[in-house]
Amino acid sequence: MIAAVEVDGRTCVIRSRSETDNCPDDSSEWDAWGDGETVPGEHHRAVIVVDGDIIGTMSWHAVHYGPTVGSRAWSMGIALAPQWRGQGWGSLAQRLLGDHLLASAHRVEASTDVDNVTEQRSLEKAGFHREGVLRAAQMRADGRHHDLVMYARTRD
Ligand SMILES: CC(C)(COP(=O)(O)OP(=O)(O)OC[C@H]1O[C@@H](n2cnc3c(N)ncnc32)[C@H](O)[C@@H]1OP(=O)(O)O)[C@@H](O)C(=O)NCCC(=O)NCCS
């Protein structure tokens, strides 16, 4: 169990994803990676469950700002099923996972497309601070490298 909270009488749980979970399609206009090959290393997956239904998926991986364990940060991502978007679940889930990950790293970051204003606002609601733009940082489903906005929370 990563986190469990009650909001307006509804239970929201974030837990590790299992092989048998029936997850919603997590592709969007921003991401369409499917279950394709990921960079080897520390890559973790979770599901967001509201009143027993899996409403979305989350993942995080290590990013290293130096060779020591102390300079490892986590980078996290999220995708909700379309019918669950725009109701506050994304910012809640990102706040909860951020809290959890800050127990094992000093910094948790999340980046998103410069055009994805919904995710930018959701991250701000989750307590992340906008740091700047990373140019041509991520290849998208359209095969082009897009600029990303970097957000982060730190233990401080
Ligand atoms: C991005 C995502 C995780 C956000 O979660 P969510 O539950 O839909 O969003 P939230 O309800 O937490 O917050 C969205 C905020 O953005 C605002 N918003 C939405 N569209 C907006 C727009 N075009 N311009 C400005 N603000 C916008 C909403 O009003 C809301 O802010 P408010 O509560 O202050 O009104 C979810 O929409 C999703 O899964 N989208 C598809 C996948 C994706 O983009 N993942 C992130 C890839 S990095």
The ligand as an ORCA input file, in Angstrom:
! r2SCAN-3c Opt
* xyz 0 1
  C      -3.231     15.272    -16.501
  C      -4.133     14.553    -15.516
  C      -3.332     13.499    -14.754
  C      -4.669     15.590    -14.515
  O      -5.517     14.970    -13.585
  P      -7.034     15.533    -13.419
  O      -7.651     14.813    -12.301
  O      -7.706     15.493    -14.737
  O      -6.759     17.071    -13.072
  P      -7.141     17.870    -11.754
  O      -8.623     17.837    -11.626
  O      -6.335     17.389    -10.631
  O      -6.630     19.340    -12.103
  C      -6.747     19.886    -13.399
  C      -6.698     21.389    -13.287
  O      -6.361     21.882    -14.587
  C      -7.330     22.867    -14.943
  N      -7.420     22.857    -16.394
  C      -7.890     21.883    -17.193
  N      -7.786     22.256    -18.484
  C      -7.246     23.501    -18.480
  C      -6.900     24.432    -19.498
  N      -7.080     24.139    -20.792
  N      -6.336     25.603    -19.135
  C      -6.125     25.895    -17.821
  N      -6.444     25.049    -16.807
  C      -6.993     23.870    -17.147
  C      -8.582     22.425    -14.235
  O      -9.525     23.469    -14.150
  C      -8.007     22.000    -12.887
  O      -7.693     23.106    -12.072
  P      -8.721     23.670    -10.947
  O      -9.074     22.522    -10.061
  O      -7.934     24.748    -10.263
  O      -9.910     24.193    -11.676
  C      -5.321     13.846    -16.263
  O      -6.152     14.820    -16.844
  C      -4.860     12.858    -17.325
  O      -4.632     11.691    -17.033
  N      -4.708     13.341    -18.591
  C      -4.261     12.502    -19.716
  C      -2.848     11.964    -19.503
  C      -1.850     13.038    -19.197
  O      -1.855     14.139    -19.730
  N      -0.915     12.691    -18.271
  C       0.177     13.549    -17.887
  C       1.276     13.353    -18.876
  S       2.770     14.115    -18.319
*
